[in-house]
Amino acid sequence: MALINYVTEVRFGAGVLAELKEVCEKLGITNPLIVTDKGVEAAGIIDQVKQALGAARFGVFNGTPPNPSETAVRAGVEALHSSACDGIIAVGGGSSIDLAKAVAVSARHEGPLRQFALIEGGALKITAATLPIIAVPTTAGTGSEVGRGAIIILDDGRKVGILSPHVIPKVAICDPNLTLGLPAGLTAATGMDAIAHCIETFLASSFNPPADGIALDGLWRAWRHIEVAFHDPADVEARTNMMSASLQGALAFQKGLGCVHSLSHSLGGINPKLHHGTLNAILLPAVIRFNRGAESVVREDKIARLAQAMGLPDGVSVEEALVTKSRALQLPTGLAELGVTEDMFDRIVKGALADHSHRTNPREASADDYVEMLRQSM
């Protein structure tokens, strides 16, 4: 059976942040907690959010780490309860939005966070009691504003997915103007994250033609505009297309992801300082090379369709083009540049085999297959 389900209300366009107050009133949120990080706050974006909110009552939690953790979730829940908040406005990149989702769950459900992890059978434990979330992305990468999951590092070091329809934000306010000041390096890393999402979900073998179309169009947009956004941060057209590509990749998530994400989730759990988008960019070529042998990929000519969306000339492979793009964006092209060593492989592979994304790769990967992908990515 195929599950095809799109439910998020998306308000998209330059200036739509001005509709935040209306959205809160529509959802019945009278005292929101703004979940963000210190960098977003320092950039002045939270001041813009407060102005658009026009509310007398709200709380602010700015303690989101680069990779959201169970410790940060507890702190967020405490901030929410201390301000008696009745909803959440998540402002920032995927980390802030994912943290907000976990706070929304934990604030209304008893027990440790690990019980809600997908790999622990936690999806059915998350109920409609989850607090409502409004997502305001300030990067164009994860698409968490329309995603049904949150990636959190537990106290035991595992980086797990908390997935449920109840954690999908009720409304996503996607204002490209909020990304105009994004630094070039972060533009590159988050943009390659969006590209990875579009590619990997397209290659996933589950049947969902609408998701395939959304993913291919998102890839088309990101591939053509990421370098423009990198070199000219104020280009609104490029920023608009990158924000669209980001949410399109996440809209297609319901197909599942694959080995790129099972490996990057594992690596992120081992070293939370590693940027998820950068890891995805590095791992993509080796995983695509492995997936060329998948029956569904061959049957549906998926690699050629990726190349067409990317506008690649004859003789240039998807894998080669991805490495070239990362170099053009001044991103690392090998794991060794990030401090990854071969003596870490056993831990990385163990985490990857246990990750929920491992199950939806179009070709089953063994431990030895993962080791080879890592070696090719060094």
C-alpha positions as CSV (number, residue, x, y, z in Angstrom):
1,M,0.0,0.0,0.0
2,A,1.2,3.5,-0.8
3,L,0.6,6.3,1.7
4,I,0.3,9.7,0.0
5,N,-0.5,12.5,2.4
6,Y,0.2,16.2,2.3
7,V,-1.3,18.2,5.2
8,T,0.8,21.3,6.1
9,E,-0.5,24.8,5.4
10,V,2.4,26.7,3.8
11,R,2.4,30.4,3.5
12,F,5.2,31.2,1.1
13,G,6.6,34.4,-0.3
14,A,8.7,37.5,0.5
15,G,7.1,39.3,3.4
16,V,4.7,36.6,4.7
17,L,6.2,36.8,8.2
18,A,3.7,39.7,8.6
19,E,0.9,37.1,8.7
20,L,2.3,35.5,11.9
21,K,-0.2,37.2,14.3
22,E,-3.1,36.1,12.1
23,V,-1.8,32.5,12.1
24,C,-1.5,32.4,15.9
25,E,-5.1,33.7,16.2
26,K,-6.3,31.1,13.8
27,L,-4.6,28.3,15.8
28,G,-5.8,29.7,19.2
29,I,-2.2,30.3,20.4
30,T,-2.3,33.2,22.9
31,N,1.0,32.8,24.6
32,P,3.6,31.2,22.3
33,L,7.1,30.0,23.2
34,I,9.6,31.1,20.5
35,V,12.2,28.4,20.1
36,T,15.4,29.5,18.4
37,D,19.2,29.7,18.8
38,K,21.5,32.5,19.8
39,G,22.8,33.1,16.2
40,V,19.3,33.7,14.9
41,E,18.6,36.0,17.8
42,A,21.8,37.9,17.3
43,A,21.0,38.4,13.6
44,G,17.9,40.4,14.6
45,I,15.4,37.9,13.2
46,I,13.7,37.4,16.6
47,D,13.0,41.1,16.8
48,Q,11.3,40.8,13.5
49,V,9.2,37.9,14.8
50,K,8.2,39.8,17.9
51,Q,7.1,42.7,15.8
52,A,5.1,40.5,13.5
53,L,3.6,38.7,16.5
54,G,2.3,41.9,18.1
55,A,1.5,40.0,21.3
56,A,1.8,41.0,24.9
57,R,2.6,37.5,26.0
58,F,5.3,35.2,24.7
59,G,8.4,33.3,25.9
60,V,11.8,32.9,24.3
61,F,14.1,29.9,24.4
62,N,17.3,30.4,22.6
63,G,19.2,27.4,23.7
64,T,19.1,25.3,20.6
65,P,22.5,23.6,19.9
66,P,23.7,22.9,16.4
67,N,22.5,19.3,16.8
68,P,19.5,19.3,19.1
69,S,19.9,17.1,22.1
70,E,17.7,15.5,24.8
71,T,19.3,17.9,27.3
72,A,18.1,20.9,25.2
73,V,14.7,19.4,24.9
74,R,14.4,19.3,28.7
75,A,15.5,22.9,29.0
76,G,12.9,23.9,26.3
77,V,10.1,22.1,28.2
78,E,11.1,23.9,31.4
79,A,11.0,27.2,29.6
80,L,7.6,26.4,28.1
81,H,6.1,25.5,31.4
82,S,7.6,28.4,33.3
83,S,6.0,30.8,30.9
84,A,2.7,28.8,30.7
85,C,2.9,28.8,26.9
86,D,0.2,27.2,24.8
87,G,2.0,26.8,21.5
88,I,5.4,27.0,19.9
89,I,6.9,29.3,17.2
90,A,10.0,27.6,15.9
91,V,12.4,30.1,14.3
92,G,15.6,29.0,12.7
93,G,17.1,26.2,10.7
94,G,16.3,22.5,11.1
95,S,17.9,22.3,14.5
96,S,15.5,24.8,16.1
97,I,12.5,23.4,14.3
98,D,13.4,19.8,15.3
99,L,14.0,20.9,18.9
100,A,10.6,22.6,18.9
101,K,8.9,19.4,17.7
102,A,10.5,17.4,20.5
103,V,9.5,20.0,23.1
104,A,6.0,20.0,21.8
105,V,5.8,16.2,22.3
106,S,7.6,16.1,25.7
107,A,5.6,18.9,27.1
108,R,2.4,16.9,26.8
109,H,3.5,13.3,27.1
110,E,5.0,11.6,30.2
111,G,8.2,9.6,30.1
112,P,11.7,9.8,28.7
113,L,12.2,11.1,25.1
114,R,13.7,7.8,23.9
115,Q,10.3,6.1,24.1
116,F,9.1,8.3,21.2
117,A,11.9,7.3,18.9
118,L,10.8,5.5,15.7
119,I,13.3,2.7,16.2
120,E,11.8,2.2,19.7
121,G,8.3,1.9,18.3
122,G,7.5,5.3,19.6
123,A,5.4,6.7,16.7
124,L,2.1,5.3,18.2
125,K,2.8,6.8,21.6
126,I,2.7,10.4,20.2
127,T,-0.9,11.7,20.3
128,A,-2.9,14.7,19.3
129,A,-2.1,16.2,22.7
130,T,1.2,17.5,21.1
131,L,1.4,21.2,21.3
132,P,0.7,23.1,18.0
133,I,3.8,24.4,16.2
134,I,4.3,27.3,13.7
135,A,7.5,26.9,11.8
136,V,9.5,29.9,10.5
137,P,12.6,28.7,8.7
138,T,15.6,31.0,8.4
139,T,17.7,28.6,6.3
140,A,17.0,26.6,3.1
141,G,18.1,23.1,3.8
142,T,16.3,20.6,6.0
143,G,12.7,21.4,5.2
144,S,11.7,20.5,8.7
145,E,9.0,23.1,8.5
146,V,6.9,20.6,6.6
147,G,8.4,17.4,7.9
148,R,6.8,14.8,10.1
149,G,9.9,14.1,12.1
150,A,12.6,15.5,14.4
151,I,16.2,14.3,14.7
152,I,17.4,14.4,18.3
153,I,20.6,13.1,20.0
154,L,19.5,11.2,23.1
155,D,21.3,11.1,26.4
156,D,22.8,7.7,25.4
157,G,24.4,9.2,22.3
158,R,22.1,7.8,19.7
159,K,20.8,10.2,17.0
160,V,17.2,9.1,16.4
161,G,14.1,10.2,14.6
162,I,10.9,11.1,16.3
163,L,8.3,10.7,13.7
164,S,4.5,11.3,13.8
165,P,1.9,13.2,11.9
166,H,1.3,15.0,15.2
167,V,4.7,16.7,15.1
168,I,4.1,18.3,11.6
169,P,3.9,22.1,12.1
170,K,0.3,23.3,11.7
171,V,1.6,26.2,9.6
172,A,4.9,26.9,7.9
173,I,5.7,30.6,7.2
174,C,8.3,30.5,4.5
175,D,9.7,34.0,4.0
176,P,12.8,34.1,1.7
177,N,13.6,37.5,3.1
178,L,14.7,35.8,6.4
179,T,17.5,34.0,4.5
180,L,19.0,37.0,2.9
181,G,21.7,37.4,5.6
182,L,22.6,33.7,5.7
183,P,26.5,33.4,5.5
184,A,27.9,31.8,2.4
185,G,29.2,28.7,4.1
186,L,25.9,28.0,5.8
187,T,24.1,28.7,2.5
188,A,26.3,26.1,0.8
189,A,25.9,23.4,3.5
190,T,22.2,23.8,4.0
191,G,21.6,24.0,0.2
192,M,23.4,20.8,-0.4
193,D,21.3,19.3,2.4
194,A,18.2,20.2,0.3
195,I,19.8,18.7,-2.8
196,A,20.6,15.5,-0.8
197,H,17.0,15.3,0.4
198,C,15.6,15.6,-3.1
199,I,17.9,13.0,-4.6
200,E,17.7,10.4,-1.8
201,T,13.9,10.5,-1.4
202,F,13.6,10.3,-5.2
203,L,15.7,7.1,-5.2
204,A,13.8,5.5,-2.4
205,S,11.8,2.5,-3.8
206,S,8.4,3.1,-2.3
207,F,5.6,4.0,-4.7
208,N,4.7,7.7,-4.6
209,P,4.7,9.4,-8.0
210,P,3.7,12.8,-6.6
211,A,6.6,12.8,-4.2
212,D,8.9,11.9,-7.1
213,G,7.7,14.8,-9.1
214,I,8.1,17.2,-6.2
215,A,11.6,15.9,-5.5
216,L,12.8,16.3,-9.1
217,D,11.4,19.8,-9.4
218,G,13.1,20.7,-6.0
219,L,16.4,19.3,-7.3
220,W,16.0,21.4,-10.6
221,R,15.5,24.6,-8.5
222,A,18.3,24.0,-6.1
223,W,20.9,22.9,-8.6
224,R,20.4,26.1,-10.7
225,H,20.2,28.5,-7.8
226,I,22.5,27.4,-5.1
227,E,25.7,29.0,-6.5
228,V,23.9,32.2,-7.1
229,A,22.7,32.3,-3.5
230,F,26.2,31.4,-2.4
231,H,27.9,34.3,-4.3
232,D,25.1,36.8,-4.0
233,P,23.3,36.5,-0.6
234,A,20.9,39.2,-1.5
235,D,19.5,37.6,-4.6
236,V,15.8,37.2,-3.7
237,E,15.0,35.0,-6.7
238,A,17.8,32.5,-5.8
239,R,16.8,32.6,-2.1
240,T,13.1,31.9,-3.0
241,N,14.0,28.9,-5.2
242,M,16.3,27.5,-2.5
243,M,13.6,27.8,0.1
244,S,11.2,26.1,-2.2
245,A,13.7,23.3,-2.9
246,S,14.2,22.8,0.8
247,L,10.5,22.3,1.6
248,Q,10.0,20.2,-1.5
249,G,12.7,17.8,-0.4
250,A,10.9,17.5,2.9
251,L,7.4,17.1,1.4
252,A,8.9,14.1,-0.4
253,F,10.3,12.6,2.8
254,Q,7.2,10.4,3.2
255,K,8.9,8.1,0.7
256,G,11.8,7.5,3.1
257,L,15.5,8.3,2.7
258,G,18.4,6.0,2.7
259,C,22.1,5.3,3.4
260,V,23.2,8.9,3.1
261,H,21.1,9.8,6.1
262,S,21.6,6.6,8.1
263,L,25.4,7.3,7.9
264,S,25.1,11.1,8.5
265,H,22.8,10.5,11.5
266,S,25.3,8.0,13.0
267,L,28.2,10.4,12.4
268,G,26.2,13.3,13.9
269,G,25.6,11.2,17.0
270,I,29.3,10.4,17.4
271,N,30.4,14.0,16.8
272,P,27.5,16.6,17.2
273,K,29.8,19.4,15.8
274,L,29.6,17.9,12.3
275,H,27.2,19.7,10.1
276,H,24.4,17.4,8.7
277,G,24.3,19.1,5.3
278,T,28.0,18.9,4.8
279,L,28.0,15.2,5.7
280,N,25.2,14.5,3.2
281,A,27.1,16.3,0.5
282,I,30.2,14.2,1.1
283,L,28.3,10.9,1.4
284,L,26.0,11.3,-1.6
285,P,28.4,10.2,-4.4
286,A,29.3,6.9,-2.8
287,V,25.7,6.1,-1.9
288,I,24.5,6.9,-5.4
289,R,27.2,4.7,-6.8
290,F,26.0,1.8,-4.5
291,N,22.4,2.4,-5.4
292,R,22.9,2.2,-9.1
293,G,22.5,-1.6,-8.6
294,A,19.1,-1.3,-7.0
295,E,16.3,-3.0,-9.1
296,S,13.9,-0.1,-8.7
297,V,16.6,2.5,-9.7
298,V,17.4,0.5,-12.9
299,R,13.8,-0.2,-13.8
300,E,12.7,3.4,-13.6
301,D,15.9,4.8,-15.1
302,K,16.2,7.0,-12.0
303,I,19.9,8.0,-12.3
304,A,19.2,9.4,-15.9
305,R,16.2,11.3,-14.6
306,L,18.4,12.9,-11.9
307,A,21.0,13.9,-14.5
308,Q,18.2,15.4,-16.6
309,A,16.9,17.5,-13.7
310,M,20.4,18.7,-13.0
311,G,21.0,19.5,-16.6
312,L,24.2,17.5,-16.9
313,P,25.9,17.2,-20.3
314,D,26.6,13.7,-21.8
315,G,29.6,12.1,-20.2
316,V,29.3,13.8,-16.7
317,S,27.9,11.4,-14.0
318,V,25.7,12.5,-11.2
319,E,28.4,11.5,-8.7
320,E,31.1,13.6,-10.5
321,A,28.8,16.6,-10.7
322,L,28.0,16.5,-7.0
323,V,31.7,16.6,-6.1
324,T,32.3,19.4,-8.6
325,K,29.4,21.4,-7.0
326,S,30.7,20.9,-3.5
327,R,34.1,22.2,-4.6
328,A,32.5,25.2,-6.2
329,L,30.7,25.9,-2.9
330,Q,34.0,25.6,-1.0
331,L,32.7,22.6,1.0
332,P,34.8,19.7,2.2
333,T,34.7,16.8,-0.2
334,G,36.0,14.1,2.1
335,L,35.3,12.8,5.6
336,A,39.0,13.0,6.5
337,E,38.8,16.8,6.3
338,L,36.2,16.6,9.1
339,G,38.4,14.5,11.3
340,V,36.8,11.2,10.6
341,T,39.2,8.2,10.8
342,E,38.9,4.6,9.8
343,D,39.0,3.5,13.5
344,M,35.6,5.1,13.8
345,F,34.0,3.0,11.1
346,D,32.7,0.2,13.3
347,R,30.8,2.7,15.5
348,I,29.5,4.6,12.4
349,V,28.3,1.4,10.7
350,K,26.6,0.1,13.9
351,G,24.6,3.3,14.2
352,A,23.8,3.4,10.5
353,L,22.4,-0.2,10.6
354,A,20.1,0.8,13.4
355,D,18.9,4.0,11.9
356,H,15.4,4.3,10.5
357,S,16.7,5.6,7.1
358,H,18.6,2.4,6.6
359,R,15.3,0.5,6.0
360,T,14.1,2.7,3.1
361,N,17.3,2.7,1.0
362,P,16.4,1.2,-2.4
363,R,19.2,-1.4,-2.1
364,E,19.8,-3.3,1.2
365,A,23.2,-2.4,2.6
366,S,25.3,-4.7,4.7
367,A,27.9,-3.7,7.2
368,D,30.6,-4.3,4.6
369,D,28.7,-2.2,2.1
370,Y,28.7,0.7,4.6
371,V,32.4,0.4,5.2
372,E,33.0,0.6,1.4
373,M,30.8,3.7,1.2
374,L,32.8,5.3,4.0
375,R,36.1,4.5,2.4
376,Q,35.0,6.0,-0.9
377,S,33.9,9.1,1.1
378,M,37.2,9.7,2.9
